[in-house]
Amino acid sequence: MTLDLSAPKCSCEKFERLEGASVNAYAAAFLEDLGQSDPQKKNHFRCRACGRLWERRAPEVKTGSTRPSLVRVS
Ligand SMILES: [Zn+2]
């Protein structure tokens, strides 16, 4: 395995969940929107750096949250 030091390093292994403004910021920086090529994968993302999969979830009303979240699924 080679290590490409020119590639920006993602932070996927450091957290399992993101919320609020960081969701869109992180998605824009590292994640590929799988829903663009496959409508069935709407709200699913794959990290361009490490390949981990993420799912964007709508705000969960029952928890009182009004912000979307990004949950790591692999
Ligand atoms: Zn990653």
N, CA, C, O and the ligand as a Tripos MOL2 file, in Angstrom:
@<TRIPOS>MOLECULE
protein
  297   295    75     0     0
PROTEIN
NO_CHARGES

@<TRIPOS>ATOM
      1 N           0.8460   -1.1980    0.0000 N.3       1 MET1
      2 CA          0.0000    0.0000    0.0000 C.3       1 MET1
      3 C           0.8770    1.2410    0.0000 C.2       1 MET1
      4 O           1.8110    1.3550    0.7930 O.2       1 MET1
      5 N           0.5700    2.1540   -0.8840 N.am      2 THR2
      6 CA          1.3340    3.4030   -0.9150 C.3       2 THR2
      7 C           0.5410    4.5060   -0.2480 C.2       2 THR2
      8 O          -0.6900    4.5140   -0.2620 O.2       2 THR2
      9 N           1.2610    5.4130    0.3200 N.am      3 LEU3
     10 CA          0.6150    6.5190    1.0140 C.3       3 LEU3
     11 C           0.7980    7.7890    0.1950 C.2       3 LEU3
     12 O           1.9260    8.2260   -0.0330 O.2       3 LEU3
     13 N          -0.2770    8.3650   -0.2360 N.am      4 ASP4
     14 CA         -0.2030    9.5830   -1.0470 C.3       4 ASP4
     15 C          -0.3040   10.7930   -0.1440 C.2       4 ASP4
     16 O          -1.3930   11.1670    0.2920 O.2       4 ASP4
     17 N           0.8330   11.4010    0.1350 N.am      5 LEU5
     18 CA          0.8390   12.5190    1.0790 C.3       5 LEU5
     19 C           0.2600   13.7880    0.4840 C.2       5 LEU5
     20 O           0.0170   14.7540    1.2080 O.2       5 LEU5
     21 N           0.0340   13.8020   -0.8220 N.am      6 SER6
     22 CA         -0.5220   15.0070   -1.4280 C.3       6 SER6
     23 C          -2.0380   15.0420   -1.2760 C.2       6 SER6
     24 O          -2.6590   16.0900   -1.4550 O.2       6 SER6
     25 N          -2.6370   13.8900   -0.9440 N.am      7 ALA7
     26 CA         -4.0870   13.8520   -0.7910 C.3       7 ALA7
     27 C          -4.4970   14.4010    0.5710 C.2       7 ALA7
     28 O          -3.8830   14.0730    1.5870 O.2       7 ALA7
     29 N          -5.5130   15.2190    0.5910 N.am      8 PRO8
     30 CA         -6.0030   15.7110    1.8790 C.3       8 PRO8
     31 C          -6.5190   14.5480    2.7070 C.2       8 PRO8
     32 O          -7.1680   13.6440    2.1820 O.2       8 PRO8
     33 N          -6.2340   14.5710    3.9820 N.am      9 LYS9
     34 CA         -6.6470   13.4540    4.8230 C.3       9 LYS9
     35 C          -8.0340   13.6940    5.3890 C.2       9 LYS9
     36 O          -8.3320   14.7590    5.9290 O.2       9 LYS9
     37 N          -8.8620   12.6940    5.2550 N.am     10 CYS10
     38 CA        -10.2080   12.8240    5.7880 C.3      10 CYS10
     39 C         -10.2040   12.5220    7.2880 C.2      10 CYS10
     40 O          -9.1900   12.0970    7.8420 O.2      10 CYS10
     41 N         -11.3130   12.7400    7.9130 N.am     11 SER11
     42 CA        -11.4230   12.5080    9.3560 C.3      11 SER11
     43 C         -12.4390   11.4250    9.6810 C.2      11 SER11
     44 O         -12.9300   11.3450   10.8070 O.2      11 SER11
     45 N         -12.7550   10.5940    8.7000 N.am     12 CYS12
     46 CA        -13.8140    9.5990    8.8900 C.3      12 CYS12
     47 C         -13.5820    8.6950   10.0950 C.2      12 CYS12
     48 O         -14.5220    8.3350   10.8050 O.2      12 CYS12
     49 N         -12.3210    8.3310   10.3190 N.am     13 GLU13
     50 CA        -12.0940    7.3770   11.3990 C.3      13 GLU13
     51 C         -12.1950    8.0300   12.7710 C.2      13 GLU13
     52 O         -12.2130    7.3450   13.7940 O.2      13 GLU13
     53 N         -12.2620    9.3430   12.7850 N.am     14 LYS14
     54 CA        -12.2790   10.0370   14.0720 C.3      14 LYS14
     55 C         -13.6700   10.2240   14.6470 C.2      14 LYS14
     56 O         -13.8210   10.4720   15.8440 O.2      14 LYS14
     57 N         -14.6760   10.1080   13.8150 N.am     15 PHE15
     58 CA        -16.0340   10.2600   14.3470 C.3      15 PHE15
     59 C         -17.0200    9.4010   13.5900 C.2      15 PHE15
     60 O         -16.7690    8.9990   12.4540 O.2      15 PHE15
     61 N         -18.1430    9.1230   14.2240 N.am     16 GLU16
     62 CA        -19.1560    8.2700   13.6040 C.3      16 GLU16
     63 C         -20.3810    9.0700   13.2050 C.2      16 GLU16
     64 O         -21.2910    8.5530   12.5580 O.2      16 GLU16
     65 N         -20.3960   10.3490   13.5990 N.am     17 ARG17
     66 CA        -21.5930   11.1340   13.3580 C.3      17 ARG17
     67 C         -21.2410   12.6120   13.3250 C.2      17 ARG17
     68 O         -20.4150   13.0900   14.1030 O.2      17 ARG17
     69 N         -21.8810   13.3230   12.4130 N.am     18 LEU18
     70 CA        -21.7080   14.7720   12.3250 C.3      18 LEU18
     71 C         -23.0810   15.4070   12.3480 C.2      18 LEU18
     72 O         -24.0740   14.7950   11.9550 O.2      18 LEU18
     73 N         -23.1230   16.6370   12.8120 N.am     19 GLU19
     74 CA        -24.4190   17.3240   12.8400 C.3      19 GLU19
     75 C         -24.2790   18.7640   12.3860 C.2      19 GLU19
     76 O         -23.2070   19.3650   12.4670 O.2      19 GLU19
     77 N         -25.3860   19.2980   11.9070 N.am     20 GLY20
     78 CA        -25.4620   20.7220   11.6180 C.3      20 GLY20
     79 C         -24.6030   21.1610   10.4490 C.2      20 GLY20
     80 O         -24.4950   20.4610    9.4420 O.2      20 GLY20
     81 N         -23.9930   22.3320   10.5940 N.am     21 ALA21
     82 CA        -23.2670   22.9510    9.4890 C.3      21 ALA21
     83 C         -22.1040   22.0980    9.0230 C.2      21 ALA21
     84 O         -21.7240   22.1560    7.8530 O.2      21 ALA21
     85 N         -21.5370   21.3100    9.9150 N.am     22 SER22
     86 CA        -20.3840   20.5000    9.5170 C.3      22 SER22
     87 C         -20.7640   19.4040    8.5360 C.2      22 SER22
     88 O         -19.9020   18.8800    7.8300 O.2      22 SER22
     89 N         -22.0370   19.0520    8.4820 N.am     23 VAL23
     90 CA        -22.4850   18.0200    7.5420 C.3      23 VAL23
     91 C         -22.1870   18.4420    6.1100 C.2      23 VAL23
     92 O         -21.5310   17.7130    5.3660 O.2      23 VAL23
     93 N         -22.6600   19.5990    5.7330 N.am     24 ASN24
     94 CA        -22.4530   20.0530    4.3560 C.3      24 ASN24
     95 C         -20.9860   20.3820    4.0810 C.2      24 ASN24
     96 O         -20.4890   20.1590    2.9780 O.2      24 ASN24
     97 N         -20.3120   20.9030    5.0760 N.am     25 ALA25
     98 CA        -18.9100   21.2540    4.8910 C.3      25 ALA25
     99 C         -18.0690   20.0050    4.6550 C.2      25 ALA25
    100 O         -17.2130   19.9760    3.7710 O.2      25 ALA25
    101 N         -18.3220   18.9880    5.4500 N.am     26 TYR26
    102 CA        -17.5430   17.7560    5.3050 C.3      26 TYR26
    103 C         -17.8980   17.0520    4.0020 C.2      26 TYR26
    104 O         -17.0240   16.5260    3.3140 O.2      26 TYR26
    105 N         -19.1720   17.0460    3.6710 N.am     27 ALA27
    106 CA        -19.5980   16.4070    2.4250 C.3      27 ALA27
    107 C         -18.9400   17.0820    1.2260 C.2      27 ALA27
    108 O         -18.4960   16.4150    0.2920 O.2      27 ALA27
    109 N         -18.8840   18.3970    1.2600 N.am     28 ALA28
    110 CA        -18.2980   19.1280    0.1410 C.3      28 ALA28
    111 C         -16.8010   18.8550    0.0250 C.2      28 ALA28
    112 O         -16.2540   18.8090   -1.0760 O.2      28 ALA28
    113 N         -16.1510   18.6750    1.1610 N.am     29 ALA29
    114 CA        -14.7010   18.5110    1.1540 C.3      29 ALA29
    115 C         -14.2670   17.1050    0.7710 C.2      29 ALA29
    116 O         -13.2830   16.9330    0.0520 O.2      29 ALA29
    117 N         -14.9950   16.0970    1.2470 N.am     30 PHE30
    118 CA        -14.4960   14.7230    1.1030 C.3      30 PHE30
    119 C         -15.4570   13.7270    0.4760 C.2      30 PHE30
    120 O         -15.0250   12.6940   -0.0360 O.2      30 PHE30
    121 N         -16.7410   14.0170    0.5070 N.am     31 LEU31
    122 CA        -17.6710   12.9590    0.1510 C.3      31 LEU31
    123 C         -18.2350   13.0600   -1.2490 C.2      31 LEU31
    124 O         -18.5240   14.1460   -1.7520 O.2      31 LEU31
    125 N         -18.3830   11.9020   -1.8640 N.am     32 GLU32
    126 CA        -18.9910   11.8040   -3.1850 C.3      32 GLU32
    127 C         -20.4690   11.4740   -2.9820 C.2      32 GLU32
    128 O         -20.8110   10.5530   -2.2400 O.2      32 GLU32
    129 N         -21.3300   12.2230   -3.6400 N.am     33 ASP33
    130 CA        -22.7770   12.0120   -3.5060 C.3      33 ASP33
    131 C         -23.2120   10.8640   -4.4120 C.2      33 ASP33
    132 O         -23.3070   11.0290   -5.6290 O.2      33 ASP33
    133 N         -23.4750    9.7090   -3.8220 N.am     34 LEU34
    134 CA        -23.8320    8.5390   -4.6290 C.3      34 LEU34
    135 C         -25.1970    8.6900   -5.2810 C.2      34 LEU34
    136 O         -25.4900    8.0220   -6.2720 O.2      34 LEU34
    137 N         -26.0180    9.5500   -4.7410 N.am     35 GLY35
    138 CA        -27.3570    9.7610   -5.2690 C.3      35 GLY35
    139 C         -27.3630   10.4450   -6.6260 C.2      35 GLY35
    140 O         -28.3700   10.4260   -7.3330 O.2      35 GLY35
    141 N         -26.2480   11.0430   -6.9850 N.am     36 GLN36
    142 CA        -26.2100   11.7330   -8.2740 C.3      36 GLN36
    143 C         -26.2000   10.7640   -9.4350 C.2      36 GLN36
    144 O         -26.7300   11.0620  -10.5050 O.2      36 GLN36
    145 N         -25.5960    9.6000   -9.2270 N.am     37 SER37
    146 CA        -25.5580    8.6150  -10.3100 C.3      37 SER37
    147 C         -26.6030    7.5240  -10.1190 C.2      37 SER37
    148 O         -26.9550    6.8270  -11.0710 O.2      37 SER37
    149 N         -27.0980    7.3760   -8.9010 N.am     38 ASP38
    150 CA        -28.0970    6.3500   -8.6160 C.3      38 ASP38
    151 C         -29.1450    6.9000   -7.6500 C.2      38 ASP38
    152 O         -28.8950    7.0160   -6.4500 O.2      38 ASP38
    153 N         -30.3190    7.2370   -8.1850 N.am     39 PRO39
    154 CA        -31.3560    7.8520   -7.3480 C.3      39 PRO39
    155 C         -31.7400    7.0100   -6.1330 C.2      39 PRO39
    156 O         -32.2350    7.5350   -5.1360 O.2      39 PRO39
    157 N         -31.5050    5.6950   -6.2240 N.am     40 GLN40
    158 CA        -31.8380    4.8410   -5.0810 C.3      40 GLN40
    159 C         -30.8750    5.0470   -3.9210 C.2      40 GLN40
    160 O         -31.1490    4.6380   -2.7920 O.2      40 GLN40
    161 N         -29.7560    5.6790   -4.2080 N.am     41 LYS41
    162 CA        -28.7700    5.9300   -3.1540 C.3      41 LYS41
    163 C         -28.8020    7.3780   -2.6820 C.2      41 LYS41
    164 O         -27.8130    7.9100   -2.1780 O.2      41 LYS41
    165 N         -29.9390    7.9870   -2.8550 N.am     42 LYS42
    166 CA        -30.1220    9.3480   -2.3720 C.3      42 LYS42
    167 C         -29.7320    9.4350   -0.8990 C.2      42 LYS42
    168 O         -30.0920    8.5790   -0.0910 O.2      42 LYS42
    169 N         -28.9900   10.4860   -0.5730 N.am     43 ASN43
    170 CA        -28.5380   10.7140    0.8010 C.3      43 ASN43
    171 C         -27.4380    9.7590    1.2520 C.2      43 ASN43
    172 O         -27.1170    9.6890    2.4380 O.2      43 ASN43
    173 N         -26.8650    9.0260    0.3040 N.am     44 HIS44
    174 CA        -25.7200    8.1890    0.6420 C.3      44 HIS44
    175 C         -24.4660    8.7830    0.0140 C.2      44 HIS44
    176 O         -24.4840    9.2890   -1.1080 O.2      44 HIS44
    177 N         -23.3950    8.7080    0.7610 N.am     45 PHE45
    178 CA        -22.1440    9.3130    0.3190 C.3      45 PHE45
    179 C         -20.9900    8.3530    0.5310 C.2      45 PHE45
    180 O         -21.0360    7.4790    1.3980 O.2      45 PHE45
    181 N         -19.9410    8.5320   -0.2860 N.am     46 ARG46
    182 CA        -18.7320    7.7430   -0.0910 C.3      46 ARG46
    183 C         -17.5440    8.6870   -0.0130 C.2      46 ARG46
    184 O         -17.4200    9.6280   -0.7960 O.2      46 ARG46
    185 N         -16.6880    8.4170    0.9380 N.am     47 CYS47
    186 CA        -15.5150    9.2680    1.1240 C.3      47 CYS47
    187 C         -14.5330    9.0520   -0.0130 C.2      47 CYS47
    188 O         -14.1680    7.9210   -0.3330 O.2      47 CYS47
    189 N         -14.1140   10.1490   -0.6160 N.am     48 ARG48
    190 CA        -13.1640   10.0430   -1.7280 C.3      48 ARG48
    191 C         -11.7710    9.6520   -1.2430 C.2      48 ARG48
    192 O         -10.9530    9.1490   -2.0140 O.2      48 ARG48
    193 N         -11.5140    9.8840    0.0220 N.am     49 ALA49
    194 CA        -10.1770    9.5900    0.5500 C.3      49 ALA49
    195 C         -10.0460    8.1610    1.0550 C.2      49 ALA49
    196 O          -9.0500    7.4960    0.7680 O.2      49 ALA49
    197 N         -11.0290    7.6800    1.7970 N.am     50 CYS50
    198 CA        -10.8750    6.3570    2.4110 C.3      50 CYS50
    199 C         -11.9420    5.3540    1.9910 C.2      50 CYS50
    200 O         -11.8180    4.1650    2.2870 O.2      50 CYS50
    201 N         -12.9810    5.8080    1.3130 N.am     51 GLY51
    202 CA        -13.9870    4.8790    0.8070 C.3      51 GLY51
    203 C         -15.0830    4.5170    1.7890 C.2      51 GLY51
    204 O         -15.9690    3.7300    1.4550 O.2      51 GLY51
    205 N         -15.0480    5.0720    2.9940 N.am     52 ARG52
    206 CA        -16.1160    4.7740    3.9460 C.3      52 ARG52
    207 C         -17.4400    5.3570    3.4590 C.2      52 ARG52
    208 O         -17.4790    6.3570    2.7420 O.2      52 ARG52
    209 N         -18.5160    4.7010    3.8710 N.am     53 LEU53
    210 CA        -19.8400    5.1360    3.4520 C.3      53 LEU53
    211 C         -20.5290    5.9290    4.5620 C.2      53 LEU53
    212 O         -20.4040    5.6240    5.7480 O.2      53 LEU53
    213 N         -21.2520    6.9450    4.1360 N.am     54 TRP54
    214 CA        -21.9840    7.8000    5.0680 C.3      54 TRP54
    215 C         -23.4220    7.9490    4.5910 C.2      54 TRP54
    216 O         -23.7090    7.8620    3.3970 O.2      54 TRP54
    217 N         -24.3070    8.1740    5.5340 N.am     55 GLU55
    218 CA        -25.7050    8.4060    5.1880 C.3      55 GLU55
    219 C         -26.1690    9.7000    5.8430 C.2      55 GLU55
    220 O         -25.9520    9.9310    7.0330 O.2      55 GLU55
    221 N         -26.8130   10.5370    5.0370 N.am     56 ARG56
    222 CA        -27.3470   11.7790    5.5770 C.3      56 ARG56
    223 C         -28.7750   11.5490    6.0400 C.2      56 ARG56
    224 O         -29.5990   11.0290    5.2870 O.2      56 ARG56
    225 N         -29.0700   11.9300    7.2640 N.am     57 ARG57
    226 CA        -30.4090   11.7250    7.8060 C.3      57 ARG57
    227 C         -31.0870   13.0460    8.1020 C.2      57 ARG57
    228 O         -30.4570   14.0260    8.5010 O.2      57 ARG57
    229 N         -32.3800   13.0370    7.8930 N.am     58 ALA58
    230 CA        -33.1710   14.2300    8.1720 C.3      58 ALA58
    231 C         -33.2000   14.4540    9.6840 C.2      58 ALA58
    232 O         -32.9450   13.5310   10.4570 O.2      58 ALA58
    233 N         -33.5090   15.6720   10.0970 N.am     59 PRO59
    234 CA        -33.6200   15.9430   11.5340 C.3      59 PRO59
    235 C         -34.6000   14.9840   12.1960 C.2      59 PRO59
    236 O         -35.6600   14.6850   11.6470 O.2      59 PRO59
    237 N         -34.2350   14.5090   13.3780 N.am     60 GLU60
    238 CA        -35.1190   13.6030   14.0990 C.3      60 GLU60
    239 C         -35.9520   14.4120   15.0800 C.2      60 GLU60
    240 O         -35.4660   14.8840   16.1070 O.2      60 GLU60
    241 N         -37.1970   14.5520   14.7350 N.am     61 VAL61
    242 CA        -38.0760   15.4050   15.5210 C.3      61 VAL61
    243 C         -38.1830   14.9140   16.9570 C.2      61 VAL61
    244 O         -38.2120   15.7080   17.8980 O.2      61 VAL61
    245 N         -38.2400   13.6070   17.1140 N.am     62 LYS62
    246 CA        -38.4650   13.0770   18.4560 C.3      62 LYS62
    247 C         -37.3200   13.3560   19.4280 C.2      62 LYS62
    248 O         -37.5050   13.3230   20.6440 O.2      62 LYS62
    249 N         -36.1510   13.6270   18.8870 N.am     63 THR63
    250 CA        -35.0390   13.9370   19.7730 C.3      63 THR63
    251 C         -34.8930   15.4380   19.9910 C.2      63 THR63
    252 O         -34.0200   15.8890   20.7330 O.2      63 THR63
    253 N         -35.7590   16.2040   19.3340 N.am     64 GLY64
    254 CA        -35.6990   17.6520   19.5040 C.3      64 GLY64
    255 C         -34.6780   18.3180   18.6080 C.2      64 GLY64
    256 O         -34.5030   19.5350   18.6570 O.2      64 GLY64
    257 N         -34.0030   17.5270   17.7880 N.am     65 SER65
    258 CA        -32.9910   18.0890   16.9080 C.3      65 SER65
    259 C         -33.6450   18.6840   15.6680 C.2      65 SER65
    260 O         -34.6060   18.1270   15.1380 O.2      65 SER65
    261 N         -33.1270   19.8010   15.2150 N.am     66 THR66
    262 CA        -33.6630   20.4080   14.0000 C.3      66 THR66
    263 C         -32.6040   20.3930   12.9030 C.2      66 THR66
    264 O         -32.7930   20.9790   11.8370 O.2      66 THR66
    265 N         -31.4980   19.7220   13.1720 N.am     67 ARG67
    266 CA        -30.4120   19.7470   12.2060 C.3      67 ARG67
    267 C         -30.2350   18.3840   11.5580 C.2      67 ARG67
    268 O         -30.4380   17.3510   12.1970 O.2      67 ARG67
    269 N         -29.8560   18.3880   10.2910 N.am     68 PRO68
    270 CA        -29.5690   17.1020    9.6550 C.3      68 PRO68
    271 C         -28.2920   16.5170   10.2460 C.2      68 PRO68
    272 O         -27.4760   17.2350   10.8240 O.2      68 PRO68
    273 N         -28.1360   15.2330   10.0970 N.am     69 SER69
    274 CA        -26.9200   14.6150   10.5940 C.3      69 SER69
    275 C         -26.3410   13.6780    9.5500 C.2      69 SER69
    276 O         -27.0270   13.2390    8.6270 O.2      69 SER69
    277 N         -25.0850   13.3880    9.7160 N.am     70 LEU70
    278 CA        -24.3810   12.4970    8.8150 C.3      70 LEU70
    279 C         -23.8580   11.3450    9.6720 C.2      70 LEU70
    280 O         -23.1180   11.5480   10.6340 O.2      70 LEU70
    281 N         -24.2620   10.1330    9.2980 N.am     71 VAL71
    282 CA        -23.9180    8.9700   10.1180 C.3      71 VAL71
    283 C         -23.0500    8.0120    9.3130 C.2      71 VAL71
    284 O         -23.3700    7.6950    8.1670 O.2      71 VAL71
    285 N         -21.9780    7.5630    9.8950 N.am     72 ARG72
    286 CA        -21.0900    6.6410    9.1950 C.3      72 ARG72
    287 C         -21.6960    5.2510    9.2210 C.2      72 ARG72
    288 O         -22.1070    4.7660   10.2750 O.2      72 ARG72
    289 N         -21.7530    4.6060    8.0550 N.am     73 VAL73
    290 CA        -22.3820    3.2920    7.9860 C.3      73 VAL73
    291 C         -21.3880    2.1950    7.6160 C.2      73 VAL73
    292 O         -21.7840    1.0420    7.4450 O.2      73 VAL73
    293 N         -20.1380    2.5250    7.4940 N.am     74 SER74
    294 CA        -19.1520    1.4740    7.2570 C.3      74 SER74
    295 C         -17.8210    1.8650    7.8620 C.2      74 SER74
    296 O         -16.8550    1.1080    7.7700 O.2      74 SER74
    297 ZN        -12.6930    9.1670    4.7630 Zn       75 ZN75
@<TRIPOS>BOND
     1     1     2 1
     2     2     3 1
     3     3     4 2
     4     3     5 am
     5     5     6 1
     6     6     7 1
     7     7     8 2
     8     7     9 am
     9     9    10 1
    10    10    11 1
    11    11    12 2
    12    11    13 am
    13    13    14 1
    14    14    15 1
    15    15    16 2
    16    15    17 am
    17    17    18 1
    18    18    19 1
    19    19    20 2
    20    19    21 am
    21    21    22 1
    22    22    23 1
    23    23    24 2
    24    23    25 am
    25    25    26 1
    26    26    27 1
    27    27    28 2
    28    27    29 am
    29    29    30 1
    30    30    31 1
    31    31    32 2
    32    31    33 am
    33    33    34 1
    34    34    35 1
    35    35    36 2
    36    35    37 am
    37    37    38 1
    38    38    39 1
    39    39    40 2
    40    39    41 am
    41    41    42 1
    42    42    43 1
    43    43    44 2
    44    43    45 am
    45    45    46 1
    46    46    47 1
    47    47    48 2
    48    47    49 am
    49    49    50 1
    50    50    51 1
    51    51    52 2
    52    51    53 am
    53    53    54 1
    54    54    55 1
    55    55    56 2
    56    55    57 am
    57    57    58 1
    58    58    59 1
    59    59    60 2
    60    59    61 am
    61    61    62 1
    62    62    63 1
    63    63    64 2
    64    63    65 am
    65    65    66 1
    66    66    67 1
    67    67    68 2
    68    67    69 am
    69    69    70 1
    70    70    71 1
    71    71    72 2
    72    71    73 am
    73    73    74 1
    74    74    75 1
    75    75    76 2
    76    75    77 am
    77    77    78 1
    78    78    79 1
    79    79    80 2
    80    79    81 am
    81    81    82 1
    82    82    83 1
    83    83    84 2
    84    83    85 am
    85    85    86 1
    86    86    87 1
    87    87    88 2
    88    87    89 am
    89    89    90 1
    90    90    91 1
    91    91    92 2
    92    91    93 am
    93    93    94 1
    94    94    95 1
    95    95    96 2
    96    95    97 am
    97    97    98 1
    98    98    99 1
    99    99   100 2
   100    99   101 am
   101   101   102 1
   102   102   103 1
   103   103   104 2
   104   103   105 am
   105   105   106 1
   106   106   107 1
   107   107   108 2
   108   107   109 am
   109   109   110 1
   110   110   111 1
   111   111   112 2
   112   111   113 am
   113   113   114 1
   114   114   115 1
   115   115   116 2
   116   115   117 am
   117   117   118 1
   118   118   119 1
   119   119   120 2
   120   119   121 am
   121   121   122 1
   122   122   123 1
   123   123   124 2
   124   123   125 am
   125   125   126 1
   126   126   127 1
   127   127   128 2
   128   127   129 am
   129   129   130 1
   130   130   131 1
   131   131   132 2
   132   131   133 am
   133   133   134 1
   134   134   135 1
   135   135   136 2
   136   135   137 am
   137   137   138 1
   138   138   139 1
   139   139   140 2
   140   139   141 am
   141   141   142 1
   142   142   143 1
   143   143   144 2
   144   143   145 am
   145   145   146 1
   146   146   147 1
   147   147   148 2
   148   147   149 am
   149   149   150 1
   150   150   151 1
   151   151   152 2
   152   151   153 am
   153   153   154 1
   154   154   155 1
   155   155   156 2
   156   155   157 am
   157   157   158 1
   158   158   159 1
   159   159   160 2
   160   159   161 am
   161   161   162 1
   162   162   163 1
   163   163   164 2
   164   163   165 am
   165   165   166 1
   166   166   167 1
   167   167   168 2
   168   167   169 am
   169   169   170 1
   170   170   171 1
   171   171   172 2
   172   171   173 am
   173   173   174 1
   174   174   175 1
   175   175   176 2
   176   175   177 am
   177   177   178 1
   178   178   179 1
   179   179   180 2
   180   179   181 am
   181   181   182 1
   182   182   183 1
   183   183   184 2
   184   183   185 am
   185   185   186 1
   186   186   187 1
   187   187   188 2
   188   187   189 am
   189   189   190 1
   190   190   191 1
   191   191   192 2
   192   191   193 am
   193   193   194 1
   194   194   195 1
   195   195   196 2
   196   195   197 am
   197   197   198 1
   198   198   199 1
   199   199   200 2
   200   199   201 am
   201   201   202 1
   202   202   203 1
   203   203   204 2
   204   203   205 am
   205   205   206 1
   206   206   207 1
   207   207   208 2
   208   207   209 am
   209   209   210 1
   210   210   211 1
   211   211   212 2
   212   211   213 am
   213   213   214 1
   214   214   215 1
   215   215   216 2
   216   215   217 am
   217   217   218 1
   218   218   219 1
   219   219   220 2
   220   219   221 am
   221   221   222 1
   222   222   223 1
   223   223   224 2
   224   223   225 am
   225   225   226 1
   226   226   227 1
   227   227   228 2
   228   227   229 am
   229   229   230 1
   230   230   231 1
   231   231   232 2
   232   231   233 am
   233   233   234 1
   234   234   235 1
   235   235   236 2
   236   235   237 am
   237   237   238 1
   238   238   239 1
   239   239   240 2
   240   239   241 am
   241   241   242 1
   242   242   243 1
   243   243   244 2
   244   243   245 am
   245   245   246 1
   246   246   247 1
   247   247   248 2
   248   247   249 am
   249   249   250 1
   250   250   251 1
   251   251   252 2
   252   251   253 am
   253   253   254 1
   254   254   255 1
   255   255   256 2
   256   255   257 am
   257   257   258 1
   258   258   259 1
   259   259   260 2
   260   259   261 am
   261   261   262 1
   262   262   263 1
   263   263   264 2
   264   263   265 am
   265   265   266 1
   266   266   267 1
   267   267   268 2
   268   267   269 am
   269   269   270 1
   270   270   271 1
   271   271   272 2
   272   271   273 am
   273   273   274 1
   274   274   275 1
   275   275   276 2
   276   275   277 am
   277   277   278 1
   278   278   279 1
   279   279   280 2
   280   279   281 am
   281   281   282 1
   282   282   283 1
   283   283   284 2
   284   283   285 am
   285   285   286 1
   286   286   287 1
   287   287   288 2
   288   287   289 am
   289   289   290 1
   290   290   291 1
   291   291   292 2
   292   291   293 am
   293   293   294 1
   294   294   295 1
   295   295   296 2
@<TRIPOS>SUBSTRUCTURE
     1 MET1         2 RESIDUE 1 A MET
     2 THR2         6 RESIDUE 1 A THR
     3 LEU3        10 RESIDUE 1 A LEU
     4 ASP4        14 RESIDUE 1 A ASP
     5 LEU5        18 RESIDUE 1 A LEU
     6 SER6        22 RESIDUE 1 A SER
     7 ALA7        26 RESIDUE 1 A ALA
     8 PRO8        30 RESIDUE 1 A PRO
     9 LYS9        34 RESIDUE 1 A LYS
    10 CYS10       38 RESIDUE 1 A CYS
    11 SER11       42 RESIDUE 1 A SER
    12 CYS12       46 RESIDUE 1 A CYS
    13 GLU13       50 RESIDUE 1 A GLU
    14 LYS14       54 RESIDUE 1 A LYS
    15 PHE15       58 RESIDUE 1 A PHE
    16 GLU16       62 RESIDUE 1 A GLU
    17 ARG17       66 RESIDUE 1 A ARG
    18 LEU18       70 RESIDUE 1 A LEU
    19 GLU19       74 RESIDUE 1 A GLU
    20 GLY20       78 RESIDUE 1 A GLY
    21 ALA21       82 RESIDUE 1 A ALA
    22 SER22       86 RESIDUE 1 A SER
    23 VAL23       90 RESIDUE 1 A VAL
    24 ASN24       94 RESIDUE 1 A ASN
    25 ALA25       98 RESIDUE 1 A ALA
    26 TYR26      102 RESIDUE 1 A TYR
    27 ALA27      106 RESIDUE 1 A ALA
    28 ALA28      110 RESIDUE 1 A ALA
    29 ALA29      114 RESIDUE 1 A ALA
    30 PHE30      118 RESIDUE 1 A PHE
    31 LEU31      122 RESIDUE 1 A LEU
    32 GLU32      126 RESIDUE 1 A GLU
    33 ASP33      130 RESIDUE 1 A ASP
    34 LEU34      134 RESIDUE 1 A LEU
    35 GLY35      138 RESIDUE 1 A GLY
    36 GLN36      142 RESIDUE 1 A GLN
    37 SER37      146 RESIDUE 1 A SER
    38 ASP38      150 RESIDUE 1 A ASP
    39 PRO39      154 RESIDUE 1 A PRO
    40 GLN40      158 RESIDUE 1 A GLN
    41 LYS41      162 RESIDUE 1 A LYS
    42 LYS42      166 RESIDUE 1 A LYS
    43 ASN43      170 RESIDUE 1 A ASN
    44 HIS44      174 RESIDUE 1 A HIS
    45 PHE45      178 RESIDUE 1 A PHE
    46 ARG46      182 RESIDUE 1 A ARG
    47 CYS47      186 RESIDUE 1 A CYS
    48 ARG48      190 RESIDUE 1 A ARG
    49 ALA49      194 RESIDUE 1 A ALA
    50 CYS50      198 RESIDUE 1 A CYS
    51 GLY51      202 RESIDUE 1 A GLY
    52 ARG52      206 RESIDUE 1 A ARG
    53 LEU53      210 RESIDUE 1 A LEU
    54 TRP54      214 RESIDUE 1 A TRP
    55 GLU55      218 RESIDUE 1 A GLU
    56 ARG56      222 RESIDUE 1 A ARG
    57 ARG57      226 RESIDUE 1 A ARG
    58 ALA58      230 RESIDUE 1 A ALA
    59 PRO59      234 RESIDUE 1 A PRO
    60 GLU60      238 RESIDUE 1 A GLU
    61 VAL61      242 RESIDUE 1 A VAL
    62 LYS62      246 RESIDUE 1 A LYS
    63 THR63      250 RESIDUE 1 A THR
    64 GLY64      254 RESIDUE 1 A GLY
    65 SER65      258 RESIDUE 1 A SER
    66 THR66      262 RESIDUE 1 A THR
    67 ARG67      266 RESIDUE 1 A ARG
    68 PRO68      270 RESIDUE 1 A PRO
    69 SER69      274 RESIDUE 1 A SER
    70 LEU70      278 RESIDUE 1 A LEU
    71 VAL71      282 RESIDUE 1 A VAL
    72 ARG72      286 RESIDUE 1 A ARG
    73 VAL73      290 RESIDUE 1 A VAL
    74 SER74      294 RESIDUE 1 A SER
    75 ZN75       297 GROUP 0 **** ****
